[in-house]
Amino acid sequence: MTTPTTHGTPANTTGPAPVLIRLGDVLARTGIPQSTLYARMKAVTFPLCVKLSARSVAWVAAEIDAWIDARMAERPAPLAA
């Protein structure tokens, strides 16, 4: 079930609120440098951040985890011994 917000876009009210993580946590989880993270965001090859205020952003933890899972799925299969 969705309800409209004050900005006219629907808000999800059926599940738990998404967990947001800050830049330091994103860098620690992914292991990529900050400059690479922002370059990948610009190229739309990394999840985009959510603006919290004029000088504060965060990322949806589930989107970061999905991005990491996708990178792991791209690995070649291990060689049989």
Secondary structure, DSSP 8 states (H G I E B T S, - for coil): -EEE-TTSSEEE-SS----EE-HHHHHHHH---HHHHHHHHHTT-S---EEEETTEEEEEHHHHHHHHHHHHHTS------
